Amino acid sequence: ERTTMLYLRGDAVVQRRYEKVAGFQGQMLMLTQKRIEENYETVLGFECSAPFTGAAGESKKGEACLEFLMCATCKNAVVPIDDPHTVARIVRAQDYLEKLEITSLLDHEDRQRFDKVYRPILDIIRNEILSNVTSKTLKVAKNLTLTIPSLPVLI
């Protein structure tokens, strides 16, 4: 176990994690720029009514909010549950988060990160949003998920 931990915490592994984070941040910045140009749709499917108010986390008033992990609990989040396009984006996010949950089972650190960061979002999507969507809208939304671009790789 000690030998394995030496490899897991070695310089090459740490460097690879930093590179993954940097790549992920680049993807988020590109999506943020796209979001600013396109009706303030957030990465995980929510819409934002006021992305420049500085309401979430470390976001600053007057600058576009980059706190995409706080959308599920933000007061500015808008979720029109009768809009198949919005619901499709949220269904896609749910599918992705469920896959991320399964892959996080393989690594203790990944599991802790998932439980702390992504589980609350997944629970809100499952229990408070999709449970209130009509079956007709959900059916149309599930068909639309095939046409929506994939989410960036979340780590």
N, C-alpha and C positions, 0 to 999 in steps of 0.2 A: 504494500500500500504506500509506504514512504517513497519507494523508487518511482512508482507511478505518479505520485504528487510532484516529484521533482520535474518530471517531463511535462506535466500539465501546467506548471507554473514557470517553465523555462522561458528564456528570452524570446525564442522563436514563436512560441505559442502566444505570449503576451503581445508581440509585435503583430501577429496575424489578427488578434482581436482588435487592436487599435486600427488596423487597416480596414477591417469589417465595419467598425463604427464610423470611420471616415467615409467609406463608400455609402453607408446607410445615410449619413448626414447629407451627403451630396444628393442622394435620391430625394430626401425630404425637402431640401431646398428647391430642387427642380419642381417637385409637386406643389410646393408652396407658391412659387411663381406662377405656375399654371392655375392654381386655385384662385389667386388674386385676379387673374384675367377672366376666370369662368365662374361667376356666381358664388364664390366662397364655399365650394364643396370641400369637405375635409377628407383626409386619407381613409378613415374607417367608415365612411358613408354618411356621416352627419352633415348638415348644412349649418353655416354660422350666420347669425343675423347681424353681428357686429364684431368683425375680426380685428378692428383697430382700437377697441376700447381698453385693452390691457386687462381684461377680466380674469384670465386664466393663468395660474402659476407665475412663471417668470416673464410673461409677455409684457410689453411696454405700450402704454397709451400712444397712439399715433403710428405704431408699426404693426404690420400684419402678424397675427398670432402664429407662433410656431409650436404651440403646446398641443399637438394632435392627440396625445394620449389622455388629455383631460376633456375632450369633447363630450364624452358620454355623461359627464357630470357638470358641464359648464352651463351657466344660465343663458348663454347666447346660442346654445345648440337648438337647432330646429329639425324636427323629424316629421315630415308630412307622411303619415302612415297610409295615406290613400294614394300616394304617388308611386307607381310601380318602379320608376327609375331610381328613386331614393331607396326604396325597399330593396331593390336588386343590389345596390351598392352595400347595403347593410347585410344582406344575406351573404354576399361575397366575403365581407369582412368576418362574418360568423364562421363560414367555412374555413377561411384562412386561419382564424384564431383557434379553431378546433384542431386543425392539423398541427399548428404550433404547439398546442397543449400536448398532443401525442408525442411529438418529437422531443419536447422538454422532459419527458419521463426518462430519457437516456442519460441525463446529466443533472447532478444535484444543483449546480449554480443556475442552469437554464430553468429548472423547475422553480427555484426560488424567485427568479426574475419573472417568470410567467405568472406565478401566484400573486406577486406584488403589483405588477404593472398591467398585465393583460386580463387576468381573471375578472376583475371588477367590470371591465368593458364587456367581456363576453357574457357575464351574468346579466348586465343591463340589456344587452341585445336580446338575449334569450327570454328573460323574464318580464321585461317591461316594454320592449318595443315589438318584437315579432309576435308575442302572445296577443297583441292588440290589433294586428293586421288581419284584415278579412282574408278568407281562403281564396277568393277570386283574385285579389290584388297580389297575394303571395304566389299564386300560380303564374300570373303574368310576370312577376318579378323574377321568379326562378328561371323562366325562359330567357329573360333579359340578361341574366348573369353570364350567359355564354358570350355575349357581345361586349362585356365590360372588360377593360384592361386589368391585368392582375395587379395585386398590391406589390409594393416593393418588398424585398425580403426583410422581415423584422427579426432582430436578434435579441 
